[in-house]
Amino acid sequence: MQGSPEPLPHAGTEIDDPKFADKSYSQGQLVRRRFFRHKGALAGLAVLLFITLLAFTSIGIGSIPGWWDKDFTTTGSIVNGGKPTLGWFHLGEHPFGQDTTGRDYFALVMRGTQISLVIAFVVGIVSTIIGTIVGAIAGYFRGWAESLLMRVTDLFIIIPLLVFAAVLGRIAGQSGIFALALVLAGVTWTGLARLVRGEVLSLREREFVSAAQAIGTGHWRIIFRHILPNTIGVIIVATTFAIASAILLETSLSYLGFGVQPPDISLGSLIDQYQTAFTSRPWLFWFPGLFILAIALSVNFIGDGLRDAFDPRQGKDG
């Protein structure tokens, strides 16, 4: 009948469909909503933040003191066989026990965690920058630039990563952790370079790139202002997995004696140093191992959450 109100939509119509509700959000808002609905990613983020805060606030950074009253370099008398005093509701005098020289093992593990985290994040960020630039140049310019860069990439790929990193890491390890991190970044960028190249090859044929070229926009401006922002999802996800891989690679090298060199310590070097105590003092092996496992898993969970959040095939927020 004329003038009668239209019936209200019932549950299950397009208005209630999350796919249509998503249209009211920007791309950035959608990514955040999807990420924060990913329980595994939130758990990984919470664990990583907790470990980072614990490591850097407990023993402090440089000249900035922490809340823990023991130093990782001070030796002392071994109490109760060096066994851990950690309980359900108290830390005790030596929560992670003592090593064979009487040093507080909690302070040692926190120092090792600091070094391992710094190396992992430097490697992840620097390798991302290298891989992104190489992949973008190869995918956009094609021709001789692509041939040259991809042959260099293939050369890095065919050399066993652990062997290559061990040789270079042994040289750079004497120069400090940042030199070691830069060396590891220099051999771990190849996977991202191939991913970015594939994305750029697809995007360079899109209309917005042709329009930018038609009005005389420079090549580098097109790459950094128009193409790379559209690959940010792939880059961010790859960065998280690069960080997780970096901490495992550093652990492997330090365990083999090719990574962090004394007097610096990392979680991997702690495992290497006390591997012979596994049967008599297993806590010297288990505590750094648990921190390595927790960091690697938490970063991988964060990467899974980011991958799902950036996935354009997601039809709903979670």
N, C-alpha and C positions, 0 to 999 in steps of 0.2 A: 504494500500500500504506500502511496506517495507520502513522503514526509516521515515515515516510520524510521526509527534509528536502525543503523546497521548492527547486526549481531556481533557481540564481542567474540574475539577469537578464543577458542578453547585450548587447553593444554595440548601440546604436541604440534601446534602450528608453527609457521616459520618464525613468528615473533619470539617463541620460546626456544627455538633452536639455537644452541650456542654458536653455530656457524654464522648466523645472522646477527646475533648479539655482538660478535667480535667486530663487526663493521664500525661500531661506535668508538673503537679504540685505535690509537696510532700503532705503528709497527713496534715501536719501542715499548709501549705499554703492554702489547700482546706478548712480547718476549718476556718481560718481567713477570706477568701474570702466569704464564706457562711455567717459567722457571720456579717460581715460588709455590707452585702446586705440585712440584716434583719432590716427593718425600725423600728419595734417595739423595738428590742433589742438596737439599736443605740439611740433611744429616751430615753429608760430606763437608759442606761449608762450615757447619758448627764444629765438627771435629778438627778441621784444618785451622780455624780461628783459635780454638782452644789450645792446640799444640803450639801454634805460633806465639800466642800470648804467654803461655807457660814458659816456653824456651827463652823468650827475650825479656820477660819481666823477672824471672826467678834469679838468674845470675847476673842480670844487667847486660848492658852493651858498652864495651870500651870502658870509659871512665865513669859511666853512669851506673851506680850500684843497683842491685836487685834486692828482692825481699828475702832471698835465701842467704843464710849467714856463712856458707862455706864456699871455698874457691876450688875450681877444678884442677889447680896446680899444686895445692898444699897437701903434703903427705902427713901421715900420722900413725898412731898405733891402731892396729886392727882389733876391733871390738866384736866379740862373739863370732869369731871366724869370718867376719865381714858379711854376715847374712843381712838381708834387707829387714828394715824395721817398719816397713809400710803396713798399716792396718786399715780396717774399714773406716775408722773415724779419726785416724791420726797418722802423721808422717813419721814421727820418731826421729832419732838422731841421724840415721842414714837410711832414708826410705828405699833406695835402690841398692843398699849395701855398700861395700867398699871393695876397691880393686886390690891387687896383690901388694901394692905399695902403701895402702892405707888411705888413698884418696877417696873422697866422697863420690860415689858412682852416679848419684843423681845430678850433681854438678857437671860431671863428665858427659853424661847423656844429653843434658841441656845444651852444653857447648857443641857437641856433635850435631844436635838437631839444628842449632843456629847455622852452622857451616853448611850442612846439607840443604837446608831451605834456601839459603842465599845462592848457592851454586845452582840449584834446581830452577829458581825463578830467573836468574840471569841467563842461564842456558835457554829456557823457554822463550824469554822475550827476545834475546839476540837472534836465536835461530828463526824465530817468527819473522823478524825484520828482514833477515837475509833471504829466507825462502819466499817471502811476499814480493820483494823487489825482483829477485831472479825470475819467479813465475810470471809476474806482471809484464816485465820487459819481453820475455820469450813469447808470451801469448799475444801481446799487442803488436809488436813490430814484425814478428814472423821472420822469414828469410834467414839470412846468415846469422842474425842475432839469436834466433831461436835454435838454430843448429849448433852454434857454439855453446850456448848456455846449457842446452839439454845434453850435449856430449860431456860437458864438465860434470853435470849432475849424474849422468850414468857412470862416470868414472868413480865418483864418490860412492855410488850405490854398490858397485861390484866389489869394492874392497870391504872385507868383513869389518863391521863397525867397531866391534870390541877390540880387534887387533889394531886398527887405525887409531882409535882413541887411546889405547894403552901406550902406543909409541909416542904420540904427541903429548899425552897426559904426563908421562914420565918426565919429559923435558919441561913442560909448563908448570908441573906441580911444585918445583923448587921456587918458582916465582910468586907463589901465593894463590889463593883460591880464585881470585878474579881472572888471573891468567889461565888457570885451569878451566874455569867456566867458559871463557871466550874460545878456548880450543875445542871444548866439547860442543859449543854452539856451532863452530865452524864445520863440524862433521855430521850434524843432525838436522840440517835444514832441507834435505832433499825431498822428503815426503811432502812437505807443505808446498815446495816449489812446484811439484807436479800438480797438486790440487789447485793451486792458484792459477797456473797456466791453463788448466782445463776450464776453469770458470771464466777467465779472461777471453779465451778463444770463443766462448759462447756469447759473452756480453759485447764483444767488439763488433758483432754483426747486428746489434739491436738498433732500433730507430733513434734513440736518444744519443748514441755515439755518432751515428751518421749526421744527425742534426748539428751536433757540436763541431764536427769536422767541417760541415758546410759553412758555418759562420766564422771559420778561421781560428777556432780554439786550438791552442798548442797541444802537442802530444802528451807532455807530462801533466798538464792540467787535466786533460781528459782521463788519464790513468788515475791520478790521485784524487780528483774531485768527482768523477762520474763513474768510473769502473770499480775501483777498490772499495768504495763504500757499499757497493752491492755484493761484495764478497765477504763482508765483515763477519757474517755468521760462520762461514767455513774457517776463517782465520782465527776467530776466538776459540772455537771448539778445538782446532788443531793445536792452539797454544796450550790449552789445559792438558791435553794428552802429551805434548812435548815436555811439560813440567814433570808429569808423572814418569815418563820415560827417562828424563834426565836424572832424577833422584835414584832410580834403579841402576842407570849406567854409572853414575858416580859411586854408588855403593859397590858395584862389581869391580870397578877400577881400584878403589881404595882397599877392597878385600884382597885384591891381587898384588897390592903394593905399588900400583901405578897412578894412584889418584892423589888425594890430600896427603902431604908429607909432614912429618913432625917438624916443629912442635905443634902445628895445627892438628886438629882431630875432626873426624866426621863420624857419622853413624857406621859407615862401612869400615872405616879404619878401626873403630872400637871392636867390631866383630872379628876383624882380622887379628887384632892384638890379643884378644882373649879367647880365641877359638879353642885353644888347648885346654882351657878351663871349663869346657862344656860339661864334663862328667863330674868334676869336683865342685865347681861354682857356676851352675847353669845360668844364674841371674845375670852374670856378666855378658852372656850371649843373648839371652832372651829380651832384655829391656831395649837395647838398640834395635833388635830385630822387630819388636812390636811397634816401635815408633816408625821404622821404615815402612812396615806393612800398613799402618794407620794412615800415614801421609799419602802413600801411593794409591790406596783404595779411595780415600776421601777426594783426591784430585780427579780420579777416574769417575767417581760418582758425579762430581760437579760437571765434568765434561759430558757425561750422559745427559744431565739435565739441560745443559746449554744446547746440545745437539737437538734434543726434543723441542726446546723452546724456539730455536731458529728454523726448525723444519717447516717449510711452507705447506706440507701435506697435512699438518695438524689441523683437524677440523674442530677442535675445541680447546679450551684453555688448559686442560691438564692432560 
